[in-house]
Amino acid sequence: MSNSQRPRVHVATVTRVVNGKTYVSHLLRHTYREGGKVKNRTVASLTCLPPDLIELIRRRLRSDNPVEVSNDGMDVTRSLPHGHVAAVLGTIRKLGLDKVISSTPCRQAKIILGLLAMRIIAPGSKLTHLTAMREASAQTTIAQELDIQDLATAEIYDALDWLLARQVRIENKLARQQLAEGALLMYDVSSSYYTGSESSLIKHGYSRDGRPADPQIVYGLLCAANGCPVAIEVFPGNTADPKCFSSEVRKVTKRFKLGKIVFVGDRGMITSARINDQLKDAEGLDWITALRSVDIRLLADEGTVNKSVFDASDHKEVSSKTFPGERLIICRNAALAEERQRKRAALLATTQEKLDAIAKSVARTTNPLRGKDKIGLRIGRDTKTSKMMKHFELTIEDDAFSYRLKEQSIAREAALDGIYVIRTSVPIDTLSAEQTIGGYKGLSRVERAFRSMKTTQIELRPIYHYKDDRIRAHVLLCMLAYYVEWHMRRCLRPILFEDHDPEAATAKRQSIVAKAQRSDAAVSKDRTRTTEDGLPVQSFRSLLKDLGTICRNTIQIRGVPEGRFNEVTQPTELQKKAFALLGIELNA
């Protein structure tokens, strides 16, 4: 090519070595003659552009034949869902959770981040996630984003072992971020069934899944007062709630190094035995719980609890010799009392119908029901679900059966309808009665965490692992996934079926004892199914699916082997709003 044919503008690649490091720059330069000499002027730097685009520009400037770039000259060679990946991974990085998991980037950390994102986007087994992240069978851009397309099966399990070894460090970092001195700590226990037979953790115990025939594992979740998860621990399936709580007390006092904390647990967790053995004399450790029904009955018998207590308010703080040194706050929810009366009347009527049917079977002349044992078995079978037999007095003979209602027993129970008693060691100058009640009711946030982790959101169950440590790592992974989901939900509340104006909802509530109310804005959102700016309201799961319709499209220019680039689907207004609320930019 003659000098006259040389392009006046070209792409120059400049390589420099500085302090042993090699730097490559791609510069757009203009070549011209001045005084008989050839000179170059740098017009712009192209270094920040994708390599395929730089090569395309280089080829175009070298040739007089233009490269046709049109829909007819391009092929979409691959299209992968990307929007939900960008949202989840962007949130993880915005929260700094990737740094919490590992301050130094490494392959195991990338794999864990991939498993975390998959657990939120498309819950399933680890091997299902493995298939979905491999380059040949990828279902999202997670592997591309994290550069783990060549993932092997063994690496999944190695990464889980690596994660479990870092659990203490991870939980300590989360505690420093989420917990402050004097913080309320919400603690509760749940369980999940296990269909295998290898792990030593699996035991038969109280099944919260309604599957008593299956063995299970038990796990205790520690949350901040706002419901943000901080730590989780796995126990054998037959571990009682108080024993789990004892382990958590040791963890918090020794590891988190908080000078003063307040544990909040239900009446089955923080029992009188645990209070006397572990909490009463513990330095800097207070607690909030509730009395069992048998203890409330004792207070009623001594006259501390009666309906006259609630003449002026639906809660009142009292003291009792039975619980020295403790604050007792008696609460009565009128709506709950009415509901319990209705339910009791319905159950009593149903039980009476069944007992009447049994009495007819005994009294009939043809093939009558005979024998005390057979009559008793029939009664037990037909009435076992009603839980109302305590209100009936039965007379059973070999050839006769009768019953009567124990009116006094029913009236005694009805007198305590809607009444519960909160007990605490927190001084009144630290937490008022209203704040203490609100603190105990905050346990509902932990229950929500369990619902999200165990069911369609995170799907902690079913459990596919055999080894104890792999089960523990799986549960930890699910907790970290919920940690990300919890923060995403808080940001996305304006476009979700969640109350995005909690202050207005609190203002509508007549009393801390009364049922929580939704704000007017949330009620309007529920009724119209649209947000204030006219966007369709979503559930968290449906919003993720909607974001997944944003695809990363790989486009190949025909006839140009190096002419390959990525283009992301233009987001809708709803999708733009979601990324704006998350504070994340949608990258290509």
C-alpha positions in Angstrom: 0.0 0.0 0.0 1.5 3.4 -1.0 1.8 6.3 1.4 -1.1 8.0 -0.3 -3.3 5.0 0.5 -2.4 4.8 4.1 -5.2 5.7 6.5 -5.0 9.1 8.0 -6.6 7.7 11.2 -5.6 4.3 12.7 -5.6 2.4 15.9 -2.2 2.1 17.5 -1.4 -0.4 20.3 1.3 0.8 22.7 3.0 -1.5 25.2 4.9 -0.1 28.2 6.6 -1.8 31.1 6.7 0.1 34.3 8.1 -1.4 37.5 7.9 -4.8 36.1 4.2 -4.5 35.1 3.1 -4.4 31.5 0.5 -1.9 30.4 -1.2 -2.1 27.0 -3.0 1.0 25.6 -5.1 1.2 22.4 -5.0 4.8 21.0 -6.9 6.3 18.1 -4.3 8.4 16.3 -4.3 10.8 13.3 -1.3 10.6 11.0 -0.2 13.7 9.0 2.8 15.3 7.4 4.4 18.5 8.6 7.6 19.9 7.1 8.1 16.7 5.2 8.0 14.6 8.3 5.3 12.1 9.4 3.7 13.0 12.7 1.0 11.4 14.9 -1.5 13.0 17.1 -3.5 11.0 19.6 -7.2 11.7 19.2 -8.7 9.4 21.9 -7.9 6.4 24.0 -9.8 3.2 23.1 -8.4 1.1 26.0 -11.6 1.1 27.9 -13.6 -0.5 25.0 -14.2 -4.2 24.6 -11.4 -6.0 22.6 -13.8 -7.1 19.9 -15.0 -3.5 19.3 -11.4 -2.2 19.2 -10.6 -4.9 16.6 -13.7 -4.0 14.6 -12.6 -0.3 14.6 -9.1 -1.3 13.6 -10.3 -3.4 10.6 -12.7 -0.7 9.4 -10.0 2.0 9.4 -7.6 -0.3 7.5 -10.1 -1.1 4.7 -11.9 1.1 2.2 -14.8 -1.3 2.3 -17.2 -0.5 5.1 -18.3 -3.3 7.4 -22.0 -3.5 7.3 -23.5 -3.3 10.8 -27.2 -3.9 10.5 -29.7 -6.4 11.7 -29.3 -8.2 8.4 -25.5 -8.4 9.0 -25.6 -9.7 12.6 -26.5 -12.9 14.4 -27.5 -13.2 18.1 -25.5 -16.3 18.9 -26.5 -16.6 22.6 -29.0 -14.9 25.0 -28.7 -15.5 28.7 -31.0 -14.1 31.5 -28.9 -11.4 33.2 -31.1 -8.8 35.0 -31.7 -10.8 38.2 -28.1 -11.8 38.3 -27.0 -8.2 38.1 -29.5 -7.3 40.9 -28.4 -10.1 43.2 -24.6 -9.9 42.7 -24.8 -6.1 42.7 -26.5 -6.2 46.1 -23.9 -8.6 47.4 -21.1 -6.3 46.4 -23.0 -3.2 47.6 -23.4 -4.8 51.0 -19.8 -5.8 51.1 -20.8 -9.4 51.7 -18.2 -10.6 49.2 -15.6 -9.0 51.5 -17.2 -10.5 54.6 -17.0 -13.9 53.1 -13.4 -13.4 52.0 -11.3 -10.2 52.1 -9.0 -11.7 49.5 -10.6 -12.7 46.2 -10.2 -16.4 45.4 -11.9 -19.1 43.4 -13.7 -20.7 46.4 -15.2 -17.3 47.3 -16.4 -16.9 43.7 -18.1 -20.3 43.8 -19.8 -19.5 47.1 -21.1 -16.2 45.6 -22.4 -18.1 42.6 -24.2 -20.6 44.9 -25.6 -17.7 46.9 -27.0 -16.0 43.8 -28.4 -19.3 42.5 -30.0 -20.0 45.9 -31.9 -16.7 45.6 -32.7 -16.8 41.9 -33.5 -20.5 41.3 -33.3 -22.6 44.5 -32.2 -26.2 43.9 -29.6 -28.8 44.7 -25.9 -27.9 44.4 -25.5 -30.2 41.3 -28.5 -28.5 39.7 -26.7 -25.2 40.3 -23.4 -26.7 38.9 -25.2 -27.6 35.6 -26.8 -24.1 35.4 -23.4 -22.4 35.8 -21.3 -24.4 33.4 -20.5 -22.6 30.1 -22.1 -25.2 27.8 -25.4 -25.5 29.8 -25.5 -22.0 31.4 -28.9 -20.8 32.3 -27.9 -17.3 33.6 -24.8 -15.1 33.4 -23.7 -15.9 36.9 -20.7 -18.0 35.7 -19.7 -15.3 33.2 -19.9 -12.6 35.9 -17.8 -14.6 38.4 -15.5 -16.3 35.8 -16.3 -19.8 36.9 -17.6 -21.3 33.7 -15.3 -24.3 34.0 -16.7 -25.4 37.4 -16.1 -29.0 38.5 -18.3 -31.0 40.8 -15.5 -31.5 43.4 -15.0 -27.7 43.6 -18.6 -27.3 44.8 -18.0 -29.5 47.8 -14.5 -28.0 48.4 -16.1 -24.5 48.4 -18.7 -25.6 51.0 -16.0 -27.0 53.3 -14.1 -23.7 52.8 -17.2 -21.7 53.7 -17.9 -23.7 56.9 -14.3 -23.2 58.1 -14.9 -19.4 57.9 -18.3 -19.4 59.6 -17.1 -18.0 62.9 -15.2 -15.2 61.1 -18.2 -14.4 58.9 -20.7 -14.3 61.8 -18.3 -12.1 63.8 -18.2 -9.6 61.0 -22.0 -9.6 60.5 -22.4 -9.1 64.3 -20.1 -6.0 64.2 -22.1 -4.6 61.3 -25.6 -5.4 62.6 -25.4 -5.4 66.4 -24.7 -2.5 68.7 -24.1 -2.3 72.5 -27.4 -2.9 74.3 -29.0 -4.4 71.2 -32.1 -6.6 71.2 -31.2 -10.1 69.9 -34.0 -12.2 68.5 -33.5 -15.9 68.8 -35.7 -18.8 67.7 -35.4 -22.4 66.7 -36.8 -24.4 63.8 -36.3 -27.8 62.1 -36.3 -29.4 58.7 -37.0 -32.9 57.7 -34.2 -35.1 56.2 -34.9 -38.0 53.9 -31.5 -39.7 54.0 -29.9 -41.9 56.6 -26.2 -41.0 56.6 -25.8 -38.0 58.9 -25.3 -38.3 62.6 -27.3 -35.0 63.0 -30.6 -36.5 62.0 -32.8 -37.6 64.8 -36.5 -37.9 65.4 -37.8 -35.0 67.4 -40.6 -32.5 67.4 -41.4 -31.8 63.7 -42.3 -28.3 62.8 -42.8 -29.5 59.2 -45.7 -31.8 60.1 -43.7 -34.8 59.2 -43.1 -36.7 62.4 -42.2 -40.0 60.6 -39.1 -38.4 59.1 -35.9 -37.6 61.0 -34.8 -34.0 61.1 -32.2 -31.5 61.9 -32.7 -28.5 64.3 -31.2 -25.0 63.7 -31.2 -21.9 65.8 -31.2 -18.5 64.1 -30.0 -15.3 65.7 -31.3 -12.0 64.2 -31.0 -8.3 65.0 -34.0 -6.4 66.3 -35.0 -5.5 62.7 -35.0 -9.1 61.6 -31.6 -9.1 59.8 -29.9 -12.5 60.3 -26.6 -12.6 62.0 -25.7 -16.2 63.0 -27.1 -19.7 62.7 -26.2 -23.0 64.3 -27.2 -26.6 63.5 -28.1 -29.2 66.2 -29.2 -32.8 66.2 -32.9 -33.3 65.4 -33.9 -34.2 69.0 -32.3 -31.1 70.6 -34.7 -29.2 72.8 -35.2 -25.5 72.4 -33.7 -24.5 75.8 -30.5 -26.4 75.0 -30.2 -24.6 71.7 -30.6 -21.3 73.5 -27.9 -22.2 76.0 -25.5 -22.7 73.2 -26.4 -19.3 71.6 -25.9 -17.5 74.9 -22.3 -18.9 75.1 -21.7 -17.9 71.5 -22.9 -14.3 71.9 -21.2 -13.6 75.3 -17.8 -15.1 74.3 -17.5 -14.4 70.5 -19.4 -11.2 69.8 -17.9 -9.3 72.8 -20.9 -7.1 73.4 -20.9 -5.5 76.9 -24.7 -5.4 77.2 -27.3 -7.3 75.3 -31.0 -8.2 75.6 -32.1 -11.7 74.4 -35.6 -12.1 73.2 -37.1 -15.6 73.0 -40.4 -17.3 73.2 -41.8 -19.0 76.4 -40.5 -22.4 75.2 -37.0 -21.0 74.7 -36.2 -18.9 77.7 -37.7 -21.0 80.5 -37.5 -20.4 84.2 -34.8 -23.1 84.5 -32.6 -21.3 81.9 -33.2 -17.9 83.6 -32.2 -19.3 87.0 -29.2 -21.3 85.7 -27.7 -19.0 83.1 -29.3 -15.6 82.8 -30.1 -14.3 86.3 -26.5 -13.7 87.4 -25.0 -13.1 83.9 -23.2 -9.8 83.7 -24.6 -7.4 81.0 -27.2 -9.9 79.8 -30.9 -9.2 80.1 -33.9 -11.1 78.5 -37.5 -10.7 77.4 -39.8 -13.7 77.2 -43.4 -14.6 78.1 -45.1 -16.8 80.8 -46.5 -20.2 80.0 -50.2 -20.7 80.4 -49.8 -22.6 83.7 -47.9 -19.6 85.2 -50.6 -17.2 84.0 -53.1 -19.4 85.7 -51.1 -19.1 89.0 -51.2 -15.3 88.7 -54.9 -15.5 88.1 -55.4 -17.6 91.1 -53.5 -15.1 93.3 -55.6 -12.2 91.9 -52.8 -10.5 89.9 -54.5 -11.2 86.6 -58.2 -10.3 86.2 -60.4 -8.4 83.8 -60.5 -5.3 86.0 -56.8 -4.8 85.2 -57.7 -3.8 81.7 -60.3 -1.2 82.5 -58.1 1.7 81.5 -55.7 0.1 79.1 -55.0 -3.2 77.3 -51.7 -3.6 79.2 -50.5 -3.0 82.6 -47.2 -3.6 84.4 -47.4 -5.6 87.7 -45.2 -7.5 90.1 -45.5 -10.8 91.8 -43.9 -12.7 94.6 -43.8 -15.7 92.3 -41.3 -13.9 90.0 -39.2 -11.7 92.3 -37.0 -9.1 90.7 -38.8 -9.3 87.4 -41.1 -7.0 85.5 -44.4 -8.6 84.4 -46.5 -6.8 81.7 -50.0 -8.2 81.4 -51.6 -7.7 78.0 -55.1 -8.4 76.6 -55.8 -8.4 72.9 -59.6 -8.1 72.6 -59.7 -9.3 68.9 -57.7 -12.4 69.9 -60.0 -13.0 72.8 -63.0 -12.8 70.5 -61.4 -15.2 68.0 -60.6 -17.7 70.7 -64.1 -17.7 72.0 -65.5 -18.3 68.6 -63.0 -21.1 67.9 -63.7 -22.8 71.3 -67.5 -22.7 70.7 -67.0 -24.3 67.2 -64.7 -27.0 68.6 -67.0 -27.8 71.5 -70.0 -28.1 69.1 -68.0 -30.4 66.8 -66.8 -32.5 69.8 -70.3 -32.8 71.1 -71.6 -34.1 67.7 -68.9 -36.8 67.7 -69.7 -37.8 71.3 -73.4 -37.9 70.5 -72.6 -40.2 67.5 -70.6 -42.5 69.8 -73.5 -42.5 72.4 -75.9 -43.6 69.6 -73.6 -46.4 68.5 -73.6 -47.7 72.1 -77.3 -47.4 72.6 -78.5 -48.9 69.3 -80.0 -52.3 69.3 -78.4 -53.7 66.1 -74.6 -54.4 66.4 -74.1 -51.9 69.3 -70.6 -50.7 70.4 -69.7 -52.7 73.5 -66.8 -52.8 76.0 -65.1 -50.0 77.9 -61.9 -50.4 75.9 -63.6 -50.2 72.5 -65.7 -47.2 73.5 -62.6 -45.5 74.9 -60.6 -46.2 71.7 -63.5 -44.8 69.6 -63.6 -41.6 71.7 -59.9 -41.2 71.4 -59.9 -41.7 67.7 -62.8 -39.3 66.9 -61.9 -36.5 69.3 -58.0 -36.4 69.2 -57.8 -33.3 67.0 -60.3 -31.2 68.8 -58.3 -30.8 72.1 -61.5 -30.1 73.9 -61.9 -33.3 75.9 -60.6 -31.4 79.0 -64.0 -29.7 79.1 -66.0 -32.9 79.1 -66.7 -35.4 82.0 -67.1 -38.9 80.5 -69.0 -41.9 82.0 -68.0 -45.2 80.2 -69.5 -48.6 81.0 -69.4 -51.8 79.1 -72.8 -51.2 77.6 -73.4 -47.5 78.3 -71.8 -44.1 77.6 -72.7 -40.6 78.6 -71.0 -37.2 79.0 -71.5 -33.7 80.4 -69.9 -30.3 79.8 -67.7 -29.0 82.6 -69.1 -25.4 82.5 -66.8 -24.2 85.3 -63.7 -25.4 83.4 -64.9 -23.6 80.2 -65.5 -20.4 82.1 -62.1 -20.6 83.8 -60.4 -20.9 80.5 -62.5 -18.2 78.9 -61.6 -15.7 81.6 -58.0 -15.7 80.3 -58.9 -15.4 76.6 -56.6 -13.0 74.7 -54.3 -12.6 77.8 -50.6 -13.1 77.7 -47.9 -12.0 80.2 -44.4 -10.7 79.2 -41.7 -11.2 81.7 -38.3 -9.4 81.5 -35.2 -8.4 83.5 -34.7 -5.2 81.6 -35.1 -2.1 83.9 -38.0 0.2 83.1 -35.6 3.2 82.5 -34.0 1.1 79.7 -37.2 -0.1 78.0 -40.7 1.1 78.7 -43.6 -1.4 78.9 -44.6 -0.5 75.3 -41.0 -1.0 74.1 -40.8 -4.3 75.9 -44.0 -5.6 74.3 -42.8 -4.4 70.9 -39.5 -6.2 71.5 -41.2 -9.5 72.2 -43.5 -9.1 69.2 -40.4 -8.7 67.1 -39.9 -12.4 67.2 -42.3 -12.5 64.3 -39.4 -11.3 62.1 -37.5 -14.4 62.9 -40.5 -16.5 62.1 -40.6 -14.8 58.7 -37.0 -15.6 58.2 -37.7 -19.3 58.8 -40.6 -19.2 56.3 -38.5 -17.6 53.7 -35.5 -20.0 54.2 -37.6 -23.2 54.4 -40.1 -22.7 51.6 -40.2 -21.2 48.1 -37.7 -18.4 48.5 -34.5 -20.1 49.7 -35.6 -23.7 49.9 -33.4 -24.9 52.7 -35.3 -28.2 52.5 -35.1 -30.8 51.2 -31.5 -31.5 52.3 -29.4 -33.5 49.8 -26.1 -33.7 51.8 -24.9 -36.7 53.7 -22.0 -35.4 55.8 -22.6 -33.4 58.9 -20.3 -30.5 57.9 -21.9 -30.3 54.5 -25.3 -30.0 56.1 -24.0 -27.2 58.3 -22.4 -25.5 55.3 -25.7 -25.8 53.4 -27.7 -24.2 56.3 -25.1 -21.4 56.6 -25.3 -20.8 52.8 -29.1 -20.5 53.1 -28.8 -18.0 56.0 -26.4 -15.8 53.9 -28.8 -16.0 51.0 -31.6 -14.8 53.2 -29.3 -12.0 54.4 -29.1 -10.8 50.8 -32.8 -11.2 50.2 -33.6 -9.3 53.4 -31.7 -6.3 52.3 -33.1 -6.5 48.7 -36.7 -6.6 50.1 -36.1 -3.5 52.2 -34.9 -1.6 49.2 -37.6 -2.8 46.9 -40.6 -2.3 49.3 -42.2 0.5 47.2 -42.8 -2.0 44.3 -43.5 -5.1 46.4 -46.5 -6.2 48.3 -44.9 -4.9 51.5 -45.6 -1.9 53.6 -43.1 0.8 52.4 -44.4 3.4 55.0 -43.8 1.7 58.4 -44.1 5.0 60.3 -47.6 5.6 59.0 -48.5 2.1 59.8 -47.3 2.5 63.4 -49.3 5.8 63.7 -52.5 3.9 62.6 -52.0 1.3 65.3 -54.2 2.0 68.3 -52.0 0.2 70.8 -48.8 -1.9 70.8 -51.0 -4.9 71.9 -53.4 -4.5 69.1 -52.9 -6.2 65.7 -50.4 -4.4 63.4 -51.9 -2.2 60.8 -50.9 -1.5 57.2 -50.4 2.1 56.1 -52.9 3.7 53.8 -50.3 3.6 51.0 -49.9 -0.1 51.4 -53.6 -0.7 51.5 -54.0 1.3 48.3 -51.2 -0.7 46.7 -52.9 -4.0 47.7 -56.3 -2.8 46.3 -55.2 -1.4 43.0 -52.2 -3.7 42.4 -50.3 -0.7 41.2 -47.7 1.6 42.9 -48.0 5.3 43.4 -46.3 6.0 40.1 -48.5 3.5 38.2 -46.2 0.5 38.0 -47.5 -3.1 38.6 -46.9 -4.3 42.2 -44.9 -7.5 42.4 -44.0 -10.3 44.9 -40.2 -10.7 45.4 -40.2 -13.9 43.4 -42.2 -12.5 40.5 -40.0 -9.4 40.4 -36.8 -11.6 40.1 -38.5 -13.4 37.2 -39.3 -10.1 35.6 -35.7 -8.9 36.0 -34.6 -12.2 34.5 -36.2 -11.2 31.2 -33.3 -8.7 30.8 -30.9 -10.7 28.8 -27.2 -10.4 27.8 -27.2 -11.0 24.1 -24.0 -12.1 22.4 -24.0 -10.6 18.9 -21.7 -11.7 16.0 -21.2 -9.5 13.0 -21.3 -11.7 9.9 -18.0 -12.0 8.0 -16.0 -10.4 10.9 -14.6 -13.2 13.1 -13.5 -10.6 15.7 -16.7 -8.6 15.5 -18.4 -10.0 18.5 -19.9 -7.9 21.3 -22.5 -8.0 24.0 -25.8 -6.1 24.2 -28.2 -6.0 27.1 -32.0 -5.9 26.6 -33.5 -2.5 27.2 -35.1 -2.5 30.6 -38.7 -1.6 31.2 -39.8 1.2 33.5 -40.5 -1.3 36.3 -37.0 -2.8 35.8 -35.4 0.6 35.8 -37.2 1.4 39.0 -36.0 -1.8 40.6 -32.4 -1.1 39.8 -32.8 2.5 41.0 -34.2 1.4 44.3 -31.4 -1.1 44.7 -28.9 1.6 43.9 -27.2 -0.6 41.2 -26.3 0.1 37.6 -27.3 -2.5 35.0 -24.0 -3.5 33.4 -23.6 -5.1 30.0 
